[in-house]
Amino acid sequence: MEPLEKFSSEAGLNVPKLAAEAIDLATHSWEHETLVEALLELHNAELSILDSDPFPGGHFPLIENSNIAALSYAKPHIRTNETILMDGEGRSNTSK
């Protein structure tokens, strides 16, 4: 049994279904950002800032992002051609 499936059954939750629903419902920048961290912790906990050694040897971990669900989810939501990374309600308004 995979760790995710074990957690789901022990907690009485269908975590994969909850994650899929969160992906479908996220619309605001803060929801996308929170979901990215949740997906990272769920599928690749060793890459999360909450891991016991998030910077092995004091360095950023080198990863192949095509295998990381959280990064695959985040990529289409990130802008690199503007002054903000992600548009949506919840971001601070620096023009005031």
C-alpha positions, 0 to 999 in steps of 0.5 A, spaced: 500 500 500 502 506 498 503 511 503 498 516 500 493 510 500 495 508 507 493 515 510 487 515 506 484 509 509 487 510 516 484 517 516 477 515 513 479 520 507 479 519 500 485 524 499 486 523 491 479 525 490 480 531 495 486 533 491 483 533 485 477 537 487 482 542 490 485 542 483 478 543 480 476 549 485 482 553 485 481 560 482 485 565 486 492 566 487 493 564 494 489 558 493 494 556 487 500 557 492 497 553 497 495 547 493 502 547 490 505 546 497 499 541 499 501 537 493 508 537 494 507 535 501 503 530 499 506 527 493 514 529 494 514 530 501 522 530 501 522 536 497 517 540 502 520 546 506 517 542 512 522 536 510 527 534 516 533 536 511 530 541 505 536 543 503 541 537 503 548 539 504 546 546 504 544 547 497 537 547 493 535 540 491 536 538 484 530 535 481 527 533 474 520 537 475 517 533 470 516 528 475 513 533 480 506 533 480 506 540 484 510 543 479 507 541 473 500 544 476 504 550 478 507 552 471 501 554 467 499 559 473 506 562 473 507 569 469 514 571 467 513 576 463 510 581 468 511 584 475 507 579 478 508 572 478 501 570 479 494 574 477 488 573 482 484 576 488 488 575 494 495 579 492 497 585 495 496 591 491 502 595 490 499 601 486 496 604 492 
